[in-house]
Amino acid sequence: MEYTQIIYDVADNIATITLNRPEKLNAFTGTMMYEIIDAFDQVDADDDVRAVIVTGAGRAFCAGADLSGAGGETFAEGGSDIQTEAGVPRDGGGMVSLRIFECTKPVIGAINGASVGVGVTMTLPMDFRLASEGAKFGFVFARRGIVPEACSSYFLPRIVGISQAAEWCYTGRVFPAAEALAGGLVRSVHAGDDLLNAARAIATEIAQNTAPVSVALARQMLWRMLGADHPMQAHRVDSRGILSRGSSDDAREGVTSFLEKRDPVYPVKVSNGLPDIFPDYVEPTFD
């Protein structure tokens, strides 16, 4: 796919996805939705990519849905980014969030400016969110006469707790990076010039020191077990993972490199070495 609203770049085992409509504050469109999803498909298909950074071009991360075209009718019939599956509507932000959730690589949000509406909800399934000092956030849906989307009713309370999630969603107010940090929405706040470097430092630590398959499995273990009913479900998954990974060439290399005091070189690839340790997990369908 040729991208017109994002930039996709890979360097030093890190993929960077840049939302690229700076003249529109990177406002979200149906085209951007498809391009982001395609970029994550590339991420998963490329064993050289060990981590992903998502950021915005210009002075915003993403100012929410593009309201400039249809005005008051922007959200009529669900909006231009609504898709259908078997005749059932699916919001475009949710399709992006689910694709990020399913990614096999760690995802880091480098939030460099305004992050409002879908511009913030799409970041919730990212593993870490770092913000610039000038970043602003807003779950503004109630102020636009709609409701939270992009699976945020699932992710947001799990990240910040139900009371904080409720306050931000019920008021719909825009708040600064300092409040996002205090509320647990972002990991850290950085000067604008330092933001990408801080994100790359995390991505580099992962890329240089860990087994790709182990990270991919750990990511899905942590996210999926958020919805588990009992710790026994996690115990079953953990046990299968230890059994599978413990006899792998990666485990041998991890132990040997530690004993030999050298950097590890993990041989197993995510594209062909990802075991199924979730046989009890049933992928929900949209119906």
N, C-alpha and C positions, 0 to 999 in steps of 0.2 A: 504493500500500500504506500502511495506517495502522500506524505503528510503536509497539510496546509495550515493546521492550527496547533500543532505541537512540534517540538524538535526532539529527536531521539539520537543519543550519542553514547558510545561505549568507549571507555578508556580505563586502563589499569584495573580491569575486572569489575568496573562499576558502570552500570547503565544510568544515564541521566535523562529523565523525561521532563521537558520544559514546556509548560503551557504557553502558547505563543500567539496571543492576540493582544499585545500590549496596548494598542490604541483603544481597545475595549475593556481594559483591565482584566484580560484573559477570561471574559465572561463565557460561560459554558453553553455549548450548542450541541445539537445532534451529531454534527461532524466531529467535534472534539471528543464526544463520547466514543464513537467508533474508532477514532485514532488512538485514544488511550488504551482501549481494550486490545487493539492490534499490537500496540507497543508491548503490553504485558505478555501477549502471546510470543513475541520475539524474545523477551526476557527469559521465559520458561524454556524456549527451544535452544538457547545459547548457553552451553556449559561454561563458556568463558566468563559469563556474567555471574557474579557472586552476590551482588547487592544492587538495589535500585534507589535512586534519589529522585524525588518529584519536586519541582519548583516552578516558579513563574517568571516569565520575561517582564522586564520593566519594573514598575513600582507596585504591582499587585501580585498576589498568588492567584486568586480567582474571585472575582466580585459577584459570583452567583450566576444564576441563569441570565442569559441575554434577554433583556426586556425591551430592547430598542425596536424590534421588528413589529410585534403584534400589540404592544401597549397593554391595555386592560384585558385583552384577550389572550395574553401570553400563556396563561395556565388553563384556558378553556379546553375542554376535552383532554385535560392532563398535560397540555403543552406539546410543543413540537418535538421534544425528545422522548415522548412516550412511545414505546414499542408494544407489540402484542405477541402473545404466545398462546396458540390455541384459542384465539379470540379474547384472551384475558390481558388487561393492560399491565405493563411493566414500566416503571419510571427509569429514565436513562441514568440518573445518578446511582440508582440501586444496581443497575447492570455493571457500572464501573466499580462500585464498592464490592460487589460479589466477585468480580474478576481479580481485584486486589487481594481479597480474602483468600482466593484459591491459588495465589502466586506461590511458587516454590522457593522464592528468594526473599530475604528480608527487604522491607520497604521503608524508606526514611522520607518523611515530608520535611522539606526545607521551606518554611512558610515565610516568604520574603515581604509580605504586605497584606492588603485586605484579603480576608478569607471568610466569605460570607455565604450563607445559604448552602447550595451544593458545593461551593468552594471550601467549606469546612467539613461538611458531612462526608465528602469523598475521602478526606484524610483519616477518618476514624479507623478503618481497617488497616492503616499503615502501622508498622510496629513502633516507630518513634516519630514524634513531631517536634521539630526545633523551629523556633520563631525568631524573627528579627525584632529588634526593639520597637520598630514602628508598625509591626503587624497588628491588625485588628480582626476580631472574630465576631460572628453573629449568627445565631440560629433564628433568623428573622421571619420565619414562615408565618407565624401568627399575625405579624404586621403586614403581611401581603395577602391575608385571607386564605392561606392554605395550611398544610401541616408538614411536619418534618418528613424527609424522604431519604433516599439512598441508604436504607437499612439503619438509619441513625437511632431509631427507637430501640434497636438491639444493641448497637455498639456504644452509644454515648453513656447510658447508665452504667454499663460495665466498666467504662474507663474512669468516669468521674463520680459515680454514685447517683442514686436516683434523685436526691434533693437538689444537688447542683445542676443535674440535667434538667430537672423540672423548672428551676429558676430561669435558666438561660432560654429554654424553649417557650415558657409561658410569657415572659416579658418580651422576648424577641429583640432585646437590646444589643447594641454593638459594644464590645468591651475590649480593653487593651491587652497586650501580651502579658503584662504583669498579672492581670487577673486570670488569664488562661493558665499561667504557670502555677499560681496559688491554688487554682481549682483542679489541677492535675491533668489538664487537657494537653499541655505541651511539656516536654522533658526539660527544656532549657531555653533561655532567651539570650540572643547574641547581637552584637553590633552588626549592622547590615553587611559590612565588608567581611565579617568573620563567619557568617552563617553557613555558606557552602563549604568552607574549610572544615567547620565543625561537623557537618553532615558527612563529609568525605572521610574524616578521621574515624568515625564509627564504622562506615562501610569498609574502610581499609583494614581495620582491626579484624573484622569478620573474614574478609577475603584472604588475609595472609595467614590466619591461624587456625581455621576450623575446617572440618570435613563438610563439603557441600551437601551430601545426602543427610548427614546428621542435623544440619541446620534446617534443611527442608522439612524433615520429619518433626523436629522440635517446634517449628513454626506452626504446623498443623496440629500437633498435640496440644499446644497451649491455647490456640484459638478454638479448636473444636471442644476441648474440655470445659470451656466457659459455660457450655450448655449442658454439661453432664448432670445427671440426677444424683449420682452417688460416686464417692471416690473409687469404688470398685471398678467403675468404667475406666478411670484413668489407670488403675493398677493393671487391668488387662492389656490396655494399649502399651503402657510402659514395659510390661513383661515381654510382649511380642517384639517391641523395639529392641530391647536389650538382647533377646535371643537372636534376632536377625543381624543386628549390627555387631554383636560381640564376636561373631565368627567371620566377619567381613575383612577384606584386605585393608580397609580404612582403620579398623580397630588395631590390627597388627602394626600398621604404620604409626598410628597415634602413640601406642605404647613404646614401640621401638625407637621412634624419634625422641621421645621424652627421655628414655634411658640413655640414648646416645647424645643427648643434649644438642640436637640439631633441629632445624626447621622441618616440619612434616611436609610430605608431598602425598596428598591423598589421591589414590588412583580411581575410585569409583565415581561415576558421573550421575548427576541427577536425571539426565535424559533416559538412561537405561538401567539405573541401579536403585530405583526408589521402591522399596518393598511395601506391600500392602499390610499395614499393621492396624488397619481399621475395618476388619471384616464385619463388625457389628454396626458400623456407621452406615446409615441409609441416607443418601443424598436427597434432601427435600425437593419436591417438585412444585412448580408454580401452578396451582389450580384452585 
